[in-house]
Amino acid sequence: MDRRPGLSARLKLTLSYAGFVLLGGALLLAVVWVFVLRWMRDIDPGDIQRKYGIVIVVGPDRSDLLQGFYPAAAAAMALLLVFGLLGGWFLAGRMLAPLTRIADAARTASNGSLSHRIRLRGRNDEFRELADVFDAMLEQLESHVDEQQRFAANASHELRTPLAISQTLLDVARTDPTRDQGELIERLHSVNTRAIDLTEALLLLSRGDRRSFAREPVDLSLIAEEAAETLLPLAEQRRITLDVTGERAPAVGSAALILRMVTNLVQNAVVHNLAAGGTVTVHTESRHDASVLRVENTGRPVPPELVPTLTEPFQRGTQRIRADEHAGVGLGLAIVHSIVRAHDGTLDLVPRPAGGLLVTVRLPGGHAEVSRQASSPGGACKIR
C-alpha cells in the first residue's frame, strides 16, 4: 500500500518525551522566578544603611527564601509527576494503539479466522509498515489454506472415482458370472493403473513441496533430449513435430525431479496441440547465471484469464474432463510449478497469439561441472 512519507514512530516518541521534559523545565524555571527571583529586588538608597563603615542591605534572608521555595518546589514536582504520568500514559496509548490492533488481529487469526485485516490509515511509519506486512501475511495464509482445502477436496474426488469404478466392476463380476471376465479384468487394470498414477503424482507433488531431495549438477539440454526421446512415439502418433534445440544449460538440483518437470511440459505441449500438423519446440540456453528452458507449442488459443489457474492441481487445460489415456490426472503443471519452486526457479506461462502456450522455466545456473554424455554438447538435436 502506497503511503506518503511521515515521521517514524521512534522520532515521534522522542519528540513527545522531549516536549514533556521541556515543559517541566519551563515550569520549574517559572517557579524559581515567581518565588525566588521576584524577591531579589534592585538595591536602592532606602535599603542601604551605613553603620561603623559597614554597608547593610535590608531584604529577605536565606531562611525566608528557603521557607518560600521548598513548598512551592515540592508542589511543582508533584504536579509534574502527575502531569507526566497522565500525559505519558495518554501519548503512549496513542502511539502504541497500532500494536494493540495488530495483537487483536493475531488473536483472531490464531482462532482460525484469516479474513480479518488491520488496514491502518495514515502516513507510513514502523507500525503501519508492520501492519501492512501482517496483512500481506494473512492474505497469503488465507490463499494457501483455501488452496490446500481445494486440493484436498479435488484429490478426494479424484481418488474416489477409480475406487468407486473398481467396486462396481467387482460387484458385476460377482453377481454376473456370465459376464466376459477378460473385459472386466482389463477395465479393472486400467482403473487401477489410473489410481496408482494419481497416487504417485500426489506423492511427487508432496516431495517437491518439502524439498526433500539431494542436489547434483544437471544439464537441462541433456534432460530435454531424454524427455523428447521418451515422448517421440506419442508425438508421432499425433503427427506432431517435436524439435529440441539449444545449448548446454547447467543447473543444480534433482535430476529425477527436473526430468519429470521437462517430461510433463513436453507431454502437455504434445497433448494440448492441434489435431494434426502441430509443432512443439524445446529450447535450452544459459544466460545471466541462469539456465533457461522454453517449451512452445501450437494449439487452440488460451484465454489470458485462464493462465493463472493452469498451475492449480487438477486443472486440465480449459476443462477438467479427461480426454484420453494421455490427458493425465490434472497435476502436470502443478507438479512442474512445485518442482520449479523447490529449485528456487521461476515459471512463466504466456499464451501465443496464434494459439498454444509458451512456457519458460528459469533455474539458478550450476557452477559445478556438469557431466557431458551427449556426443556434441553445443549442438542441436531435432526430433520428428
N, C-alpha and C positions, 0 to 999 in steps of 0.2 A: 504494500500500500504506500503510495507516494505521499509524503508529508513535507510541509515547509520546515526548514531547519530551525531549531529552537535551543534554548539553554538546556544544558544537561542537568539531570537530577542532582548530581553532586554539586554543581555550581549553584543551583537553587538553594540547596540546604546550606551551603557555605554563606551565601548572601543573607539568608534568613537568620542564621545564628549570629553572623557579624552585625546585622541590624539590631538584634536584641542587645548584644554587648554594647554597641554604640549608644543605644538608647539608655541602657543602665548607666554608662559612664556620664552621659549628659545629665541624667537625673542626679547623680552623685555630685557633679560639679555645681548644679543648681542649688543643692542643699548646702554645700560649702559656701557658696556665695550668699545665700539668703541668711544663713545662721552664723556665719563667721566673718566674711569679708565686709558685710554691711556694718558690723560693729567697729571695724577698723577705720576710724574717721581721720581726715586730714588734720594735722595739728595746727591750731590757730592760737593767737596770743592769749586768749582766755583760758586755754588749757595748760599754759606754761606758768609754773611758779618757780621762783628762784629763792633759795634759802641756803645760806652759808656757801654761796658759789656753786650750788648743785642745781641742775635743771630737773624739775619733776614734771612729768606728763601725766595729767589726770585722765583716766579712761578705764575700761574694763580690764581686770587682771586675768591670769591664766585659768584660775578656778572658775571664773564667770564664763569664759569661752568654753571650757570643757563641760561645764554643767549644762550649757545650752546645746552643745554639739552632739554629745553622746545619745541623748534620747531621740534627737532628730535623725541621726545616722542609723540607729537601730530600727526606727520605724521605716526609713527609706530602704534598708536592706531586706526587711520583712516584706515590704511591698514589692521589691524587685524579685524576691523568691516566689511570691505568689504569682506575680505577673509573668515571670519566666516559665513557671510550671504550666500555667494555663495557656499562655501563648505558644510554648513549645509543644504541648500536647495537641493543640489545635493545628499548628503548622505541620507537625509530624503526621497527624492523621490525614491532612490534605495531601501531603507528599506521598504517603505510603498507601493511599486508597487503591491505586492500581494493583499493588501486590495482594491486597485483600480480594479484589475481583479475580486475579489470576489464581489465587488459592481456592476460591469458590468454584471456579471452572475446573480446576484439577480434581476437587472432590466430586463434582458432578461426573467427570469422565471416569473416575475410579469406580463409580456406581454403575457404569455400563452405558451412560448416555454420552455419545460422541458428537452429537449435533449442536451442542452449545458452543457459542463463540463469544469472545470477550469484546472485540471491536472497540478498542479505546479511541476516543476522539482527541483532537488537539494536535499540537506540534510534536515533532519527533524527539524523543529522549530515550534514555535507557529503559525505562519502564514500558513505554509504548513499543519499543523495539522488541522487548521480551514478550509482550502481549501478542504482537504480530507473529513472532516465531512460534509461540504456543498455539495460536490459531491455525497456522500452517501445519503444525504437527498434528493437531486434532483432525484437520481436513484429510491429511494423508492416512492417518489411522482409520478414520471412518471409511475412506475409499478402500483400504486394504481389507478391512473387516467385511465390507459389502462384497468385495471380490472373492474373498475366501468362502463366504456364505453361498454365493452363486456357484462357485467351483464345487463345493460340497454337494449342493443340490443337483448340479449337472452330472457330477461323477456318479452320484447315487442312481440317477435316472439312466445313465448310460450303462452302468453295471447291472441294473435290474432288468433291462431289456433282454440281453442274451441269457440271463438266468431264467427269466420267465419263458423264453422260447425253448430252452433246454428242458424245462419242466413239462411244457406242452408236448414236446416230441417224445419224452419218456412216457408220458401218460398215454399217448397214441400207441406207442409200441406195446404197452402193457395191456391196453383194452382192445386192441385190434390186431390179433396175431396174424391175420391175412395180409396186413399192410407190407409193402415191399421194405424189408429190413435194410437192404443196401441203401436205399434212398434216405431212410431215416438216419442211418449211421453217417452218411455223407453230410446231411444237413446239420446233424449234431456236431460233427467235426468242424464244420465251417463256423457254427455259432461259438463253439468252444475256443477256436483259434482267435476269433474276434475278441472274446473276453480276455484271453491271455495277452493279446496285443494292447488292449486298453490298460490292463494292469501294469504291463511293462512300461507303457508310456507314462502312466501316473508315477511310477517309481522313478523313472528317469527325470521327470519334471521335479519331483521332490529332491532328487540328488543334486540337480543343478541349483535349486534354491538354497540348499545347505552348503554348497561349495565344498563338498566332501570328496575331493579328488586330488590326485597327485599331478603336479605340473611338470611338463617336459617340453623341450624345443620341438616345434612342429612347423611344417611348411604348408601354407594354405593352397599353394599351386598343386602340390602332390595330392593333397586331400581332395581337391576339386576334381582332379583327373580320376581318382579312385571312385568317387561318388558317381561321376559321369559314366564310367565303365559299368558300374553296377546297374544303373538305370537305363543303359543303352537299349536293352530289349524292350522296355516299356516305351521309350521314345520311338523306336522303330515300329512297334505295334500301332502307335497312334499317328505314325507318319509325321513325326516332329523332328526337326533338325536341331541337333544338340552340338553347340560349339563351345570349346574350352580354350581360352587364350590367356595370355598374360605372362607374368614373370614371377620369380621367387618372392614369396611373402612370408618371411619368418615371423613366428609368434611363439608365445609360451602358454601352455595350457594342457588340457587333457586331450590327447589325440582321439580317443574314442568319442568323447562328447562333441568335439569340433567336427569329426566325421559325421556324426548323427545330425548336427546342425546343417552342414552343407547338403547332406542327403535329403533332409526334409525340404530345404529350399528348392533344390533341383526337382524333387518329386512334385512339389506343389506347382512349380513352373510348368512341368510337363502335363500334369493332370488338369490344371485350370488354364487351358490353352484353346486354340482353335480346334475344330473337329478334325481338320487335316491341313497340312501345309504350314503349320505354325513353326516358330523358332524359339529356342532357349539359348541364351548366351551367358556363359560363366566366365568372368574375367577377374584376375587377381593382380595386385600390384602392391608395392611398398612405397609409402610416401610419408614424410614428416614424422618419422618414428612410429608409424602405424601401418599395420597390414590391412589391406582393403580387399574385400570380396564383393563382387557385384553379380547378381543374378537377375537377368532381364528376360521377360517372355512376352509373346503376343497373346492375344485373347480378347475377351469382351471387355468393354470399358468398366472400370471400377469406380463407383461414386466416391468422391473425396471424403464424404462424411462416414463412409464405411471403413476407411483405412484404419482409424484408431482402434476399432473393435477386432481387427483381424488377429491380433496377438492375444486376445482373450481365449481362455480354454473353451473347447467345444464349439468353435466357430469355423464353419466350412464355407469360405467364400461369401456369397450373398445369401446363403441359406444353411440350415442345419440338417438337410436331408442327405442321406448317404446315397451317392450316385452309383458307385460300383465298388468292386473289391479294392480299388486303389485310392478311394477317397479318404481313407484314414479314419481316425476316430475324433477328429476335430481338435487335436492337440499339437499339430505340426508346428505352426508358427508360435504357439505358446511355449513349446519346448525350445524353439530357436531363440525366442526372447529370453527365456530363463538361462540358457547356456551363454548367450552373449553377455547378459548382466553378470553372471558368475565369473566371466573372464574380464570384467571391467571394461567392456566394449560398448559400442553403440549400434543400434539397429534403426535404419531409416527405410520407410516404405513410401514410395511415390508412384501414383497412378500415371501410366503413359497416356499421352493424348490420343494415340491411335488405338488404345486398348492394351490390357495387360498391366503388368506391375514391374517396377524397378526396385529391387531390394539391395540395400548397401549395408554391409557389415564392416565395422572398423574395430580391430583388436589392437591392443598395445603391441608394438613391434618387439620381436625377440632378439636380444643382443647375443644370445648364445649361438654357437654354431649349429645349424640345422643339417641333419644328415641328408645327403642327396642320393636318392635312389633312382631318379629319372636319368635317362641317357643324355638328355640335353636340358640342363637346369634352366637356361634362359630362353628356351624355345617355346613354341606354342603347339598345342595339341588340338586337333579338330576332329570331332567325332560326329558321324552322321548315322 
